């Protein structure tokens, strides 16, 4: 057992057979030489660093387990002390091996670290080279920057020079335009002079023909004087031949003048459009209907200040304060034109006729009437609805029939200059946010759905709508009568026959000149909006209440669109209602000449409604839309 605990090369022990005669407590000489004394053992342990004070917790930090310790034994316990020493010797041997192994590992790690340090030195050199290259690149970029700045300064100098040249060209073009206007005036004077000459020549020819008859009569009665008069006759014949040649020459001149007149007609269209643009592509007219029936006894709350342009109106609103005293407040308004209570349909249309001419010239035109129910919108747009088309007096005609009549008169005049026009009309109504076709034939089945869409050219159109060819002015009366029969009306507290929908009459004008090859495509939208009214004053209930809410919502959406246009917002809420969606091209697309009639009821009981209408019209009057563009027929 003892030999198994001792590794090779450990201390050899001598067998002790038993105690000697020297005494039990004292070892023999051989024992003292083979085993060191306790004092020497402690010194040996201290020399190897294995004294009792090495690890206070009795454990090693190299994975060999707890360190063997010297137990307190009696002097006679040689085997026990030998066993302790063998354990200590084994522990020291294993620790030596572990230390050597750790040393080798440290040497390997040192080699690896040396290699890593060399690599880091190499990378340091490479990074230094990159830094130098980057610094060189920065210098190159700075040089390029200075070169670009020089090029920019040179470009700016060239731009300034080009701007100055364009300014000089603009001045030259203005001078050329002034010269062309002067030439046009001179040409007009020469044309009038030529016409006067033609008149004189015609009178001369008539007189000469009369003289010739008299000569022939004289020849029959005075045959004796034939020889004397033959020379005169020959001279007259020669003169007639000369005059015929002159007439032929003047006919050619007339043809040239007619061709020039056609060119001047094109110029007239452009100048007419310029005048309309100067007046504003969106205008607001105000019309106050007269007091009717029992209303005539009431005091008129509206006054018309004296002004040269007839474009001002004042509304006085009377209210009671907390003390019961009546207080009056005056609200002044100014529009492009104001028509008083005694204005006629002719006077109203005279101001509108220029816009109708623009539609004939190929521009989209939109005219709509706005106001509370009973303020005269339908009367302004169509005429007295109590009179049938056959009985209607020409003086009571509204804007729609007068516009078509003017268009037919002008197309007849333009036919002499090579223009041919085709006119197609459609009539819609928007009732409870639903589009209905007022010209659709009566069918038993469900009518086709009408949807608003944008065509390939960006124009607002309605799918599945009925389009009727308007081949005569009388055809319009039929359209109005049929639309009036199909339009939704009902009685309210504000009007016993109140329009409960927005009506839209659209006339498409397609023109082509066979002589010059010119073409035009105009659109005329004439709109009678439903009456705006507050729920408290309309007294509506049931279906009438639903209709009133739909009307007020659509008019409120129209107000939102107008407000967005006035503020110049990028997003305009056209699709919030069918009305604004249908009027999108007329209001904000910048491609239409738009006129709004704000109709006012002068009845003192409608003062608040009239004030709301005038305030809304003021918002519309503050809007600016783009320049209208003439449309050529596709």
C-alpha positions in Angstrom: 0.0 0.0 0.0 2.8 2.4 0.9 4.7 1.5 -2.3 1.6 2.3 -4.4 1.4 5.8 -3.1 5.0 6.6 -4.0 5.7 7.6 -7.6 8.9 6.6 -9.3 12.0 8.2 -7.8 10.2 8.9 -4.5 11.9 8.3 -1.1 12.7 4.6 -0.3 11.6 3.3 3.0 13.4 0.8 5.2 11.3 -2.0 6.9 11.0 -1.6 10.7 10.6 -4.9 12.3 10.0 -3.5 15.7 11.3 -1.5 18.5 15.0 -2.0 19.5 16.8 -2.0 22.7 17.5 1.6 22.4 14.0 2.5 23.6 10.5 3.0 22.4 10.5 6.7 22.3 13.8 7.2 20.6 14.4 6.2 17.0 17.4 4.2 15.9 20.3 5.6 14.0 19.1 4.0 10.8 15.7 5.5 11.2 17.0 8.9 11.9 19.1 8.8 8.7 16.2 7.5 6.5 13.5 9.9 7.8 14.1 13.6 8.5 13.1 15.0 11.8 10.0 17.0 12.1 11.9 20.3 12.2 13.7 19.4 9.0 10.4 18.4 7.4 8.9 21.8 8.2 11.9 23.5 6.8 11.7 21.4 3.6 8.0 22.3 3.2 8.8 26.0 3.7 11.5 25.8 1.0 9.0 24.4 -1.5 6.4 26.9 -0.6 4.1 24.3 0.9 4.0 25.5 4.5 0.8 25.7 6.3 0.4 29.3 5.4 0.4 28.8 1.6 -3.4 28.6 1.1 -5.5 29.6 4.0 -8.5 27.8 2.5 -6.5 24.6 1.8 -7.4 24.6 -2.0 -5.2 25.0 -5.1 -6.0 27.2 -8.0 -4.6 24.9 -10.7 -7.4 22.2 -10.8 -5.3 19.7 -8.6 -7.8 19.7 -5.7 -7.0 20.7 -2.1 -3.4 20.8 -1.0 -2.4 17.9 1.3 -1.5 19.1 4.8 0.8 17.7 7.6 -1.2 16.2 10.3 -0.1 16.3 13.8 1.3 12.9 14.6 3.3 11.4 17.4 6.9 10.9 17.0 6.5 7.2 16.8 4.0 7.3 13.9 6.6 7.0 11.2 4.3 5.4 8.6 1.7 8.2 9.0 4.2 10.9 8.5 5.7 9.0 5.5 2.3 8.7 4.0 1.7 12.5 4.4 5.1 13.2 2.8 4.3 10.9 -0.2 1.0 12.7 -0.8 2.8 16.0 -0.7 5.4 14.7 -3.1 2.7 13.5 -5.6 1.0 16.9 -5.3 4.2 18.7 -6.0 5.0 16.5 -9.0 1.6 17.1 -10.6 1.8 20.8 -9.9 5.2 20.9 -11.6 3.8 19.2 -14.7 0.8 21.6 -14.7 3.1 24.6 -14.4 5.2 23.4 -17.3 2.1 22.9 -19.4 0.9 26.4 -18.6 4.3 27.7 -19.5 4.1 26.1 -22.9 0.7 27.5 -23.4 1.9 31.0 -22.5 4.8 30.6 -24.9 2.4 29.7 -27.7 0.2 32.6 -26.9 3.2 34.9 -26.8 4.1 33.7 -30.4 0.5 34.4 -31.5 0.6 37.8 -30.0 3.9 38.6 -31.7 2.4 37.6 -35.0 -0.7 39.7 -34.3 1.5 42.7 -33.4 3.3 42.3 -36.8 0.0 42.2 -38.6 -1.2 45.3 -36.8 2.1 47.1 -37.8 1.4 46.1 -41.4 -2.2 47.4 -41.3 -0.9 50.6 -39.7 1.3 51.2 -42.7 -1.5 50.5 -45.1 -3.8 52.9 -43.3 -1.1 55.6 -43.4 -1.0 55.1 -47.2 -4.7 55.4 -47.5 -4.7 58.6 -45.4 -2.1 60.1 -47.8 -4.3 59.1 -50.8 -7.4 60.6 -49.1 -5.5 63.9 -48.5 -4.5 64.0 -52.1 -8.1 63.3 -53.2 -9.3 66.2 -51.0 -6.8 68.5 -52.7 -8.1 67.4 -56.1 -11.7 68.0 -55.0 -10.9 71.4 -53.7 -9.3 72.2 -57.1 -12.4 70.9 -58.9 -14.6 73.0 -56.6 -12.7 76.2 -57.5 -13.0 75.3 -61.2 -16.8 74.8 -60.9 -17.2 78.1 -59.0 -15.4 79.8 -61.9 -17.7 78.1 -64.4 -20.8 79.1 -62.4 -19.7 82.8 -62.3 -19.1 82.6 -66.1 -22.6 81.1 -66.6 -24.2 83.8 -64.4 -22.6 86.5 -66.5 -23.9 84.8 -69.7 -27.4 84.5 -68.2 -27.5 88.2 -67.3 -26.4 89.1 -70.8 -29.1 86.8 -72.3 -31.8 88.4 -70.0 -30.8 91.9 -71.3 -31.0 90.6 -74.9 -34.5 89.2 -74.3 -35.6 92.5 -72.7 -34.4 94.3 -75.8 -36.3 91.8 -78.0 -39.5 92.3 -75.9 -39.3 96.1 -76.5 -38.8 95.5 -80.2 -41.9 93.2 -80.3 -44.0 95.8 -78.6 -42.9 98.3 -81.2 -43.8 95.9 -84.0 -47.2 95.3 -82.4 -47.9 99.0 -82.3 -46.9 99.3 -85.9 -49.3 96.4 -86.8 -52.2 98.1 -85.0 -51.5 101.3 -86.9 -51.4 99.4 -90.2 -54.7 97.7 -89.3 -56.3 101.1 -88.8 -54.9 102.4 -92.1 -56.3 99.3 -93.8 -59.7 99.8 -92.4 -59.7 103.4 -93.7 -58.6 102.2 -97.2 -61.3 99.6 -97.2 -64.0 102.2 -96.5 -62.5 104.4 -99.2 -62.7 101.5 -101.7 -66.3 100.8 -100.8 -67.2 104.5 -101.4 -65.5 104.3 -104.8 -67.5 101.2 -105.7 -70.7 103.0 -104.7 -69.8 105.9 -106.9 -68.9 103.6 -109.9 -72.3 101.8 -109.5 -74.1 105.2 -109.7 -72.0 106.1 -112.7 -72.9 102.9 -114.4 -76.6 103.3 -113.7 -76.5 106.8 -115.1 -74.6 105.7 -118.2 -77.2 102.9 -118.8 -79.9 105.6 -118.6 -78.0 107.8 -121.0 -77.7 104.8 -123.4 -81.5 104.3 -123.4 -82.0 107.9 -124.1 -79.5 107.8 -126.9 -81.2 104.8 -128.5 -84.6 106.6 -128.3 -83.0 109.6 -129.9 -81.6 107.4 -132.6 -85.1 106.2 -133.5 -86.5 109.7 -133.6 -83.5 111.4 -135.1 -82.2 109.0 -137.8 -80.7 112.0 -139.5 -78.4 112.6 -136.6 -77.2 108.9 -136.4 -73.9 109.7 -138.2 -73.2 112.5 -135.7 -74.0 110.4 -132.7 -72.1 107.2 -133.8 -68.8 108.6 -132.5 -70.5 109.4 -129.2 -71.9 105.9 -129.0 -68.5 104.4 -129.8 -66.9 106.4 -127.1 -69.5 105.3 -124.7 -69.0 101.7 -125.6 -65.3 102.0 -125.1 -66.0 103.6 -121.7 -68.3 100.7 -120.8 -65.6 98.2 -121.7 -63.2 100.1 -119.6 -65.7 100.1 -116.7 -66.3 96.4 -117.1 -62.6 95.8 -116.9 -62.5 98.0 -113.9 -65.4 96.1 -112.3 -63.6 92.8 -112.9 -60.5 94.2 -111.3 -62.5 95.5 -108.4 -64.2 92.1 -107.9 -60.8 90.6 -107.5 -60.0 93.3 -105.0 -63.2 92.5 -103.2 -62.2 88.8 -103.0 -58.9 89.8 -101.5 -60.6 92.1 -99.0 -63.0 89.3 -98.0 -60.0 87.0 -97.4 -58.5 89.8 -95.3 -61.8 90.3 -93.5 -61.7 86.6 -92.5 -58.2 87.1 -91.1 -59.5 90.2 -89.2 -62.3 88.0 -87.9 -59.7 85.7 -86.3 -58.0 88.8 -84.9 -61.3 90.0 -83.6 -61.8 86.7 -81.7 -58.4 87.1 -80.1 -59.1 90.7 -79.1 -62.5 89.8 -77.8 -61.0 87.1 -75.6 -58.4 89.5 -74.4 -61.1 92.0 -73.3 -63.0 89.3 -71.5 -59.8 88.2 -69.7 -59.2 91.8 -68.6 -62.7 91.8 -67.1 -61.8 88.6 -65.2 -62.3 85.0 -66.0 -64.7 84.7 -63.0 -67.2 87.5 -62.5 -70.1 88.0 -60.1 -73.3 89.9 -61.1 -76.0 90.7 -58.5 -79.7 91.0 -59.4 -82.5 92.1 -57.0 -85.9 91.0 -58.0 -88.8 93.5 -57.5 -91.3 93.2 -54.7 -94.3 91.2 -55.7 -98.0 91.2 -54.5 -98.3 92.0 -50.8 -94.6 92.6 -50.6 -94.9 96.0 -52.3 -96.2 97.5 -49.0 -93.0 96.5 -47.2 -90.0 98.8 -46.8 -87.1 97.8 -49.1 -84.1 96.9 -47.0 -81.8 97.3 -50.0 -80.4 100.5 -51.5 -78.3 101.1 -54.6 -75.6 103.8 -54.1 -75.2 106.1 -57.0 -72.1 105.2 -58.9 -70.9 105.3 -62.5 -70.4 101.6 -62.9 -73.6 100.4 -61.2 -71.7 97.8 -59.2 -72.6 98.6 -55.5 -75.4 97.5 -53.2 -76.1 98.0 -49.5 -78.3 95.8 -47.3 -79.7 97.1 -44.1 -80.5 94.5 -41.3 -82.7 95.5 -38.4 -82.5 93.6 -35.1 -83.5 94.1 -31.5 -81.0 94.4 -28.7 -81.3 93.0 -25.2 -83.4 96.2 -24.2 -85.8 95.6 -27.0 -84.6 98.6 -29.0 -84.4 98.2 -32.8 -80.9 98.7 -34.2 -80.1 98.8 -37.9 -76.8 97.8 -39.4 -75.8 98.4 -43.1 -73.6 96.0 -45.1 -72.1 97.4 -48.3 -71.1 95.1 -51.1 -69.5 95.6 -54.5 -69.6 93.3 -57.5 -68.8 93.5 -61.2 -72.4 94.6 -62.0 -75.5 95.2 -59.9 -79.0 95.1 -61.4 -81.7 96.9 -59.4 -85.3 95.9 -59.0 -86.4 97.6 -62.2 -83.8 96.0 -64.5 -85.2 94.1 -67.5 -84.3 90.7 -69.0 -82.8 92.6 -72.0 -80.5 94.7 -69.8 -79.3 91.5 -68.0 -78.6 89.6 -71.2 -76.8 92.6 -72.7 -74.1 92.2 -70.1 -74.0 88.4 -70.6 -73.9 88.4 -74.4 -70.2 89.0 -74.6 -69.6 85.7 -72.7 -72.0 83.9 -75.1 -69.8 85.2 -78.0 -66.8 83.7 -76.3 -68.5 80.3 -76.3 -69.1 80.6 -80.0 -65.4 81.6 -80.5 -64.4 78.2 -79.0 -64.0 78.9 -75.2 -65.8 77.1 -72.4 -68.2 79.4 -70.6 -70.2 78.8 -67.4 -73.0 80.9 -66.1 -74.8 79.9 -62.9 -77.5 81.5 -60.7 -77.2 81.4 -56.9 -79.5 82.6 -54.2 -82.2 81.6 -51.8 -85.4 80.1 -53.0 -87.8 82.6 -54.4 -85.1 85.1 -55.3 -85.6 84.9 -59.1 -82.9 82.4 -60.3 -85.1 80.4 -62.6 -86.7 83.7 -63.9 -83.2 85.0 -64.7 -82.0 81.8 -66.4 -85.2 80.6 -68.3 -87.9 83.2 -67.9 -91.3 83.2 -66.3 -92.1 79.6 -65.6 -95.9 80.4 -65.5 -95.9 81.1 -69.2 -95.6 78.2 -71.7 -93.0 78.3 -74.5 -95.6 79.1 -77.1 -97.1 82.0 -75.1 -93.9 83.4 -73.8 -93.3 87.1 -74.6 -89.9 87.9 -76.1 -89.3 90.4 -73.4 -89.6 87.8 -70.7 -87.1 85.3 -72.1 -84.3 84.3 -69.8 -80.6 83.8 -70.5 -80.9 80.3 -71.9 -83.3 81.0 -74.8 -81.7 84.4 -75.5 -78.2 82.8 -75.6 -79.3 80.2 -78.1 -81.0 82.8 -80.2 -77.9 85.0 -80.3 -75.8 81.9 -81.2 -78.1 81.1 -84.2 -78.0 84.7 -85.4 -74.2 84.9 -85.2 -73.7 81.5 -86.9 -75.9 82.7 -89.8 -73.6 85.7 -90.2 -70.5 83.6 -89.9 -71.8 81.2 -92.6 -71.1 83.9 -95.1 -67.4 83.7 -94.1 -67.2 79.9 -94.4 -68.1 78.8 -90.9 -70.4 75.9 -90.2 -71.6 75.0 -86.7 -73.4 72.0 -85.1 -75.0 72.4 -81.7 -75.8 69.6 -79.2 -77.6 70.2 -75.9 -78.1 68.2 -72.7 -80.1 69.0 -69.5 -79.3 67.5 -66.1 -80.4 67.9 -62.6 -78.6 67.0 -59.3 -81.3 65.8 -56.8 -80.2 64.5 -53.4 -76.7 64.0 -54.7 -77.9 62.0 -57.6 -77.6 63.0 -61.2 -80.8 62.7 -63.3 -81.3 63.2 -67.0 -84.1 65.7 -67.7 -84.3 64.8 -71.4 -84.2 61.0 -71.1 -87.2 59.3 -72.8 -89.6 57.6 -70.4 -88.8 53.9 -70.0 -90.3 51.1 -67.9 -87.0 49.7 -66.9 -84.4 51.1 -64.6 -82.6 54.2 -66.2 -78.9 54.0 -66.9 -76.6 55.2 -64.2 -75.1 58.7 -64.8 -71.5 59.0 -63.7 -69.1 62.0 -63.9 -65.7 61.3 -65.6 -62.8 63.0 -67.2 -62.4 62.4 -71.0 -59.0 62.0 -72.7 -58.7 65.8 -73.1 -59.3 66.4 -69.4 -62.9 67.8 -69.9 -65.7 66.9 -67.4 -68.3 64.7 -69.0 -71.3 62.7 -67.8 -71.7 59.1 -69.0 -75.0 57.8 -70.5 -76.6 61.3 -70.7 -79.1 62.1 -73.4 -77.7 64.6 -76.0 -80.2 66.3 -78.3 -79.3 68.1 -81.6 -80.3 71.8 -81.3 -81.1 72.6 -84.9 -83.3 75.7 -84.3 -83.9 78.3 -81.6 -87.5 76.9 -81.2 -85.9 73.6 -80.2 -84.7 75.2 -77.0 -88.2 76.0 -75.9 -89.0 72.3 -76.2 -85.9 71.4 -74.2 -86.9 73.9 -71.5 -90.5 72.6 -71.3 -89.5 69.0 -71.1 -86.8 69.7 -68.5 -89.3 71.7 -66.5 -91.8 68.8 -66.5 -89.1 66.4 -65.2 -87.5 68.7 -62.7 -88.1 68.2 -59.0 -90.0 71.0 -57.3 -91.9 71.3 -54.0 -93.5 73.9 -51.7 -91.7 75.3 -48.7 -92.4 78.2 -46.4 -90.0 80.3 -48.5 -91.5 79.5 -51.9 -94.7 77.7 -52.9 -92.9 76.3 -56.0 -89.3 75.8 -54.9 -86.7 74.0 -57.1 -85.4 71.1 -55.1 -82.5 70.3 -57.4 -79.6 72.0 -59.3 -80.3 72.1 -63.1 -77.5 72.2 -65.6 -78.1 73.1 -69.3 -75.0 72.3 -71.5 -74.7 73.4 -75.1 -71.7 72.0 -77.2 -70.7 74.2 -80.2 -68.6 72.6 -82.9 -67.5 74.9 -85.7 -65.3 74.6 -88.8 -64.3 77.0 -91.5 -64.2 75.4 -94.9 -62.3 78.3 -96.4 -59.5 78.7 -93.8 -59.5 75.2 -92.3 -59.9 76.6 -88.8 -62.0 74.8 -86.2 -63.4 75.6 -82.7 -65.1 73.6 -79.9 -67.0 75.7 -77.3 -69.1 74.7 -74.4 -71.8 76.8 -72.7 -72.9 75.7 -69.2 -76.0 77.5 -67.9 -76.8 76.4 -64.3 -79.8 77.1 -62.1 -78.8 76.2 -58.6 -81.4 75.0 -56.1 -82.6 77.5 -53.5 -80.4 78.0 -50.5 -82.3 78.3 -47.3 -82.0 77.6 -43.6 -83.9 74.7 -42.1 -85.5 77.0 -39.6 -87.0 79.3 -42.2 -87.8 76.7 -44.9 -90.2 74.7 -42.6 -89.2 71.5 -44.3 -90.0 68.1 -42.9 -89.8 64.5 -44.1 -88.6 64.2 -47.7 -88.4 68.0 -48.0 -86.1 68.1 -45.0 -83.8 65.5 -46.6 -83.8 67.5 -49.8 -83.0 70.8 -48.0 -80.1 69.1 -46.2 -78.7 67.7 -49.5 -79.1 71.2 -51.1 -77.4 73.0 -48.2 -74.6 70.4 -48.1 -73.9 70.8 -51.9 -73.9 74.6 -51.6 -71.6 74.3 -48.5 -69.2 72.2 -50.6 -69.4 74.8 -53.3 -68.4 77.4 -50.6 -65.5 75.2 -49.5 -64.2 75.0 -53.1 -64.5 78.7 -53.5 -62.7 79.3 -50.2 -59.9 76.8 -51.1 -59.5 78.6 -54.5 -59.4 82.0 -52.8 -56.7 80.8 -50.4 -54.7 79.2 -53.3 -54.7 75.7 -51.6 -53.1 72.9 -53.5 -55.9 70.5 -52.8 -59.4 71.6 -53.9 -62.3 69.4 -52.5 -64.2 69.1 -55.8 -65.3 65.5 -55.2 -67.1 66.3 -51.9 -70.4 66.8 -53.9 -71.7 66.0 -57.3 -72.3 69.7 -58.0 -68.7 70.8 -57.4 -67.4 67.7 -59.3 -69.5 68.6 -62.3 -68.4 72.3 -62.1 -64.7 71.4 -61.6 -63.7 72.5 -65.1 -65.6 75.8 -64.8 -64.4 76.8 -61.4 -60.8 75.8 -60.8 -59.3 74.2 -63.9 -58.5 77.6 -65.3 -60.0 76.8 -68.6 -63.4 78.5 -68.4 -65.0 82.0 -68.4 -67.3 81.8 -65.4 -70.1 84.2 -64.4 -72.1 83.9 -61.2 -75.5 85.6 -60.7 -76.3 86.1 -57.1 -80.1 86.6 -56.9 -81.5 88.5 -53.9 -85.0 88.5 -52.5 -85.7 92.1 -51.3 -88.5 91.0 -48.8 -87.5 92.3 -45.3 -88.3 88.8 -43.9 -85.5 87.4 -46.1 -82.8 89.8 -45.0 -80.7 87.2 -43.2 -80.8 84.8 -46.2 -80.0 87.7 -48.6 -77.0 88.7 -46.4 -75.7 85.1 -46.5 -76.0 85.0 -50.3 -74.2 88.4 -50.7 -71.4 87.3 -48.4 -71.0 84.1 -50.4 -70.9 86.0 -53.6 -68.2 88.3 -52.2 -66.0 85.2 -51.6 -66.6 84.0 -55.2 -65.7 87.5 -56.5 -62.3 87.3 -54.7 -61.3 84.1 -56.5 -58.8 84.0 -59.3 -58.6 81.2 -61.8 -56.2 80.7 -64.7 -56.4 82.0 -68.2 -59.1 80.4 -70.5 -57.7 78.5 -73.5 -59.5 78.3 -76.9 -60.4 74.8 -77.8 -60.0 73.5 -81.3 -62.3 70.7 -82.5 -60.7 67.3 -82.4 
